[in-house]
Amino acid sequence: MSWLGRYKNPGAPVDTHTTRVIGTPYSPSSSAYVMHFITAQFVCTAGQTATLQLLSDSASPPTNERTKLSHNIVGTMVLQMVWETAPGDNIKLVASGTGTVTLVDVWEIPQGAPVE
C-alpha cells in the first residue's frame, strides 16, 4: 500500500478570522495536523515598520518563532503566511513595530490523520 492509502482526506477549510486574535494564543487541534493560511494587512507611514510573528510549539503560550512577516514601505500591503501545526501545538500571533497590523483572513485546514 502506498503512503497515500494510509491517510484520510484533509478536512474542510474553516474560516476562523472572526475568532483568531493577534496576541491571544490558541490550540487548533489536539488530534490532527492543521494548515494555517493567515492574511494580514500592514500599514506604515514614513519611518514605520510593522511585523507579525507566528509563534508555535507545545508550550502554552508558545515561544518559538516559526515564521514572520515585516513591512516598512509607506502605504498599505497585504501579505500571507502559511504554517502547519502538529497535533497539540499552540499558536500565538504577535504584532510589533510602529506600523499597524490587522488580520484580514485566517483559514485553517485539518490534515488527514493516519487511518487506524
N, C-alpha and C positions, 0 to 999 in steps of 0.2 A: 504494500500500500504506500502511495506517495504521501509526503507530509501534508498535502492539501486534503487528503482523505481523512486525516486525523483531527481536523479543526472544523468547528461550526462556522457558519457565516457571521460576519460582523452584525451588530445590532443596528437599528435605525438611528440616523443622526438626531441629536437632541439639541434644540436651540436653547442655550442656558444664559443668554446675555442679560436677561432680567434678574437672574439670581446670583450671578458671579460679580463680585465687587472687588475693586482694587484695594489691597490691604487686608482683606479677610481670607484666612486660609479655609480650604475645603478639601474633602476627601471624595474623589469622583466615584470610586468603586472598590469594594473590598474583595471582589471575586474576578474581575476582568481587567485586562489592559484597556486603556482608553486613549484615543487620539484626540488632541485638543487643537482647534483652529481658532486662534484669537486675533481679532482685527481691532486695531486701536488707532485713534486719531491723535496726532501730535500737532500742537500749535505753539509756534515760537515767534517772538519779536527779536529785534536786533540784540545780539549778545546772549540770548537764552539757549538753553539746552533742555530737552525733555527725554527721559529714559524710562523704559518699562522693563523690569526684570521678571522672569518666571523662576521661582524657587520651587524645587520639588525633591522630596525624599520621604522616608517613612517617619521622620520626626514630626511633632505637632507643636508649633508651626515648623514647616520645612525651612532648611537653612542653606541648601546647596543650589547655587545659581546654575540653571540648565540652559537658558537662552536669554538674550537681551536685545532690545531694540532701542536705538537712540537717534534723535533728530535735532539738528541745530541750524537748519536753514530757515530764514524768515518766511513765514507763511504756514500753511496747513498741509500736512501729509498724512495719508492713511497707509499703515503698514500692517503686515500679518506675521504672526509667529506660529509655529507648529511644534507640538511636543507630545510624546506618548508616555503615559504614566503606567507603572506596574500596579498590580492589584495591591491595595492597602496603602499606596503612596498618597501623600497630600500635596496640594498646590497652593502657592500664595503668589499673587501678582503684586509687585511693589513699584510704585511710580516715584521718581525723584527728579531733581533738577528744578530750574526756574520756569520752564515752559509748562504747558498743560497737556495731560494725557487723559483721554476719555475712551472707555471701551465702546466700540461700535457694535460688535457682534462676537459671540462666543458659541462655537458648535463643538459638541463632544460626540464621538462615535465609539461605543464599546466594541472592542475587538473580540473575535471568536475565541472561546475557551476550548481547551482540548476536549474532545469527545470522550466520555467515560465509558 
